[in-house]
Amino acid sequence: MSKATKIIAPILVIIGAIVLVQVMVAGKPAPEKKESSQRTVSLHVAPVVKTSRSIDVETQGEVKAKNQIPLTARVSGHIIEISPDFEEGAAIDSDTLLLKIDDTDYKAAVIRAQARLAEARVALERELANEKIKKDTWDQKKGDTKPTAFALNKPQVLEAEAKLAAAKADLKEAELNVERTEIRVPFNGRVMSRNVGLGQYVSAGAVLGQVFSVDVAQVRLPLTDLQLSALRLPLGFEAGEKNAPEVLFTTNIGRSSHQWRGRIVRTNAAVDQNTRLSYAIAEVEDPYGQAANGGAPFAVGMFVNARIKGFEETDAWVLPRDALRQEDTVYVVNQDNKLNIRQVEVYATTSDEVFISAGVHTGENVVTSAVNNVFDGMLVEPLTASSTGTDAGVVSKL
C-alpha cells in the first residue's frame, strides 16, 4: 500500500461516518410539540366588606407624675429633724414638715438685720431733720443765689433712704433664710427617694430627695400618622371639656388585670425626629385615690396599654390584615379568577384588619394567602375562608 493511500483512507472513513450520522438524524421523526398551558394556583380569598365603625387606637406608654421635682436645700446647715413621712413611698401633704435645718445662725442674722434697719431709720430721720434745718436757714438768708441740692441736704436724704431700703431687704432675706430651714412641698404627693440623714451637713443647692405630686398622672403615648388621622387629632391639639378623647388604660399586676380611665389633653406640636412619631399626652385624675377605685393605683413608673376611643363612626372597606401587601397593595381576584395587583389607600390598620378608603369595591375578593412571584392576569382557584369578623369597635395598634 502506497504512502498516499495510508493517509487518505482514514480521512475517508471519518467523512463517511459523519455522513452516516447526519442521514440517521435526518430520518428521525420530529418530537411531538405540546401546547403550553398556565398553571392555576389555589389561594385563600376573603370578600371586601364596607362597614361603618368607630376607629379606636391602641398604643402603650409609661405613667409619669405631672409634677416631679428634686427636693433641694436653699440654705446650708446640719439637719436637726426629719419627718417620719419623709421616707421612700410615703404620702405627704402640702403642709408636712419634711426636714429641718439648724436655724441658729439664721435667727442671729435676723437680729443683726433688725439692728441695721433701726440704724437706717434713725439715719434717715437725722438727714430729714438736717434737710429741714438747712432749708429754713437758707430761706432766712433770702439770698439772690439759688441753693444747690447738696446745700439743702437732698442727696444725703436719698442716701439714707437707699440704706433704709437695703436694710429692709437684708432683714427680709434673713427672715426668708429662717423659713428656708424648714423643707416643705407645695402639693400633696409621694416621696420617691431620700438622700440625706439626721445630723448630716448639707450645702445650699444639695439634692435632699425626689418627690412627685399625686393630683394628676400623665402618659406620653406614641402615635403614627395613620392613628392621628383615624382619631382626627391634629398636631398641637389642645382638648377642651367636650372634645377630649377618652382613654382606657390596662395592665396586668401579677395575675390580675386592672383598668383606669383618662383623657387626651393635648398632642405635641412637632414630630419626633428620631422615631418619626407624634405623641399625645393623656391624664388621669387622682391616680392614687379615686382612679384606683379600691384597686391598684395608677402608679408612677408603671407601663400600661392604652386604648384611645374614636369620636365618630367612619365608612371604610374592611379587609383581613393578611390581605395587605408591601407598598399598600392588595391582590384582587376578578370574576374570571384572574389576579389583579392593585394599589389602595389605607385608612387604619389593626392586628387583624385593615381599613381601606379607596382602591377596592364591595363584593370583590382579595387574596389572604402568602404567595410569591405573582403577576397581573395569573389564574387563581379561589378558596373562600370563613369570616371571623366582629361588630365590636375597631382597635388600631401602633
ChimeraX attribute file (.defattr): number of C-alpha atoms within 10 A of each C-alpha:
attribute: neighborCount
match mode: 1-to-1
recipient: residues
	/A:1	5
	/A:2	6
	/A:3	7
	/A:4	8
	/A:5	9
	/A:6	10
	/A:7	10
	/A:8	10
	/A:9	10
	/A:10	11
	/A:11	10
	/A:12	10
	/A:13	10
	/A:14	11
	/A:15	10
	/A:16	11
	/A:17	11
	/A:18	10
	/A:19	10
	/A:20	12
	/A:21	11
	/A:22	10
	/A:23	11
	/A:24	9
	/A:25	10
	/A:26	10
	/A:27	9
	/A:28	8
	/A:29	7
	/A:30	8
	/A:31	6
	/A:32	6
	/A:33	6
	/A:34	6
	/A:35	5
	/A:36	6
	/A:37	6
	/A:38	7
	/A:39	9
	/A:40	13
	/A:41	11
	/A:42	12
	/A:43	18
	/A:44	17
	/A:45	24
	/A:46	24
	/A:47	21
	/A:48	19
	/A:49	16
	/A:50	18
	/A:51	15
	/A:52	14
	/A:53	16
	/A:54	19
	/A:55	27
	/A:56	24
	/A:57	26
	/A:58	23
	/A:59	19
	/A:60	19
	/A:61	19
	/A:62	15
	/A:63	22
	/A:64	20
	/A:65	22
	/A:66	17
	/A:67	15
	/A:68	16
	/A:69	14
	/A:70	15
	/A:71	21
	/A:72	16
	/A:73	21
	/A:74	18
	/A:75	22
	/A:76	19
	/A:77	20
	/A:78	18
	/A:79	20
	/A:80	16
	/A:81	16
	/A:82	18
	/A:83	12
	/A:84	10
	/A:85	17
	/A:86	21
	/A:87	18
	/A:88	15
	/A:89	14
	/A:90	14
	/A:91	19
	/A:92	24
	/A:93	16
	/A:94	13
	/A:95	12
	/A:96	18
	/A:97	18
	/A:98	19
	/A:99	21
	/A:100	21
	/A:101	25
	/A:102	19
	/A:103	21
	/A:104	11
	/A:105	12
	/A:106	22
	/A:107	16
	/A:108	13
	/A:109	19
	/A:110	20
	/A:111	14
	/A:112	15
	/A:113	22
	/A:114	18
	/A:115	14
	/A:116	19
	/A:117	21
	/A:118	15
	/A:119	15
	/A:120	21
	/A:121	18
	/A:122	14
	/A:123	19
	/A:124	21
	/A:125	15
	/A:126	14
	/A:127	20
	/A:128	19
	/A:129	14
	/A:130	17
	/A:131	21
	/A:132	14
	/A:133	14
	/A:134	18
	/A:135	15
	/A:136	12
	/A:137	12
	/A:138	15
	/A:139	11
	/A:140	9
	/A:141	8
	/A:142	9
	/A:143	9
	/A:144	6
	/A:145	6
	/A:146	9
	/A:147	13
	/A:148	9
	/A:149	11
	/A:150	12
	/A:151	14
	/A:152	19
	/A:153	19
	/A:154	18
	/A:155	14
	/A:156	20
	/A:157	21
	/A:158	14
	/A:159	14
	/A:160	21
	/A:161	19
	/A:162	14
	/A:163	19
	/A:164	21
	/A:165	15
	/A:166	16
	/A:167	21
	/A:168	19
	/A:169	14
	/A:170	19
	/A:171	21
	/A:172	15
	/A:173	16
	/A:174	22
	/A:175	17
	/A:176	15
	/A:177	20
	/A:178	21
	/A:179	17
	/A:180	18
	/A:181	23
	/A:182	20
	/A:183	19
	/A:184	17
	/A:185	18
	/A:186	10
	/A:187	17
	/A:188	16
	/A:189	22
	/A:190	22
	/A:191	20
	/A:192	19
	/A:193	17
	/A:194	17
	/A:195	12
	/A:196	16
	/A:197	15
	/A:198	13
	/A:199	14
	/A:200	11
	/A:201	15
	/A:202	20
	/A:203	13
	/A:204	11
	/A:205	12
	/A:206	17
	/A:207	16
	/A:208	18
	/A:209	19
	/A:210	17
	/A:211	27
	/A:212	25
	/A:213	23
	/A:214	24
	/A:215	17
	/A:216	18
	/A:217	23
	/A:218	24
	/A:219	27
	/A:220	19
	/A:221	22
	/A:222	21
	/A:223	22
	/A:224	17
	/A:225	15
	/A:226	16
	/A:227	25
	/A:228	20
	/A:229	14
	/A:230	21
	/A:231	21
	/A:232	14
	/A:233	19
	/A:234	15
	/A:235	16
	/A:236	13
	/A:237	16
	/A:238	17
	/A:239	15
	/A:240	11
	/A:241	7
	/A:242	6
	/A:243	12
	/A:244	18
	/A:245	20
	/A:246	20
	/A:247	23
	/A:248	16
	/A:249	24
	/A:250	18
	/A:251	16
	/A:252	12
	/A:253	10
	/A:254	6
	/A:255	6
	/A:256	8
	/A:257	10
	/A:258	16
	/A:259	19
	/A:260	22
	/A:261	19
	/A:262	22
	/A:263	20
	/A:264	26
	/A:265	19
	/A:266	21
	/A:267	23
	/A:268	16
	/A:269	14
	/A:270	12
	/A:271	15
	/A:272	12
	/A:273	8
	/A:274	6
	/A:275	9
	/A:276	13
	/A:277	15
	/A:278	22
	/A:279	22
	/A:280	21
	/A:281	17
	/A:282	26
	/A:283	23
	/A:284	24
	/A:285	18
	/A:286	16
	/A:287	25
	/A:288	23
	/A:289	15
	/A:290	14
	/A:291	19
	/A:292	17
	/A:293	12
	/A:294	9
	/A:295	13
	/A:296	17
	/A:297	18
	/A:298	31
	/A:299	16
	/A:300	19
	/A:301	12
	/A:302	14
	/A:303	18
	/A:304	21
	/A:305	18
	/A:306	25
	/A:307	20
	/A:308	25
	/A:309	22
	/A:310	22
	/A:311	16
	/A:312	13
	/A:313	13
	/A:314	16
	/A:315	13
	/A:316	19
	/A:317	21
	/A:318	24
	/A:319	26
	/A:320	23
	/A:321	15
	/A:322	17
	/A:323	22
	/A:324	23
	/A:325	16
	/A:326	7
	/A:327	8
	/A:328	13
	/A:329	16
	/A:330	23
	/A:331	24
	/A:332	24
	/A:333	26
	/A:334	16
	/A:335	9
	/A:336	10
	/A:337	16
	/A:338	18
	/A:339	23
	/A:340	19
	/A:341	17
	/A:342	14
	/A:343	17
	/A:344	17
	/A:345	13
	/A:346	19
	/A:347	19
	/A:348	26
	/A:349	25
	/A:350	18
	/A:351	12
	/A:352	15
	/A:353	19
	/A:354	21
	/A:355	27
	/A:356	23
	/A:357	17
	/A:358	13
	/A:359	13
	/A:360	22
	/A:361	14
	/A:362	12
	/A:363	11
	/A:364	15
	/A:365	25
	/A:366	27
	/A:367	27
	/A:368	23
	/A:369	15
	/A:370	10
	/A:371	10
	/A:372	6
	/A:373	5
	/A:374	12
	/A:375	12
	/A:376	13
	/A:377	14
	/A:378	17
	/A:379	20
	/A:380	20
	/A:381	16
	/A:382	20
	/A:383	14
	/A:384	14
	/A:385	12
	/A:386	9
	/A:387	9
	/A:388	7
	/A:389	11
	/A:390	7
	/A:391	8
	/A:392	8
	/A:393	15
	/A:394	22
	/A:395	23
	/A:396	24
	/A:397	19
	/A:398	15
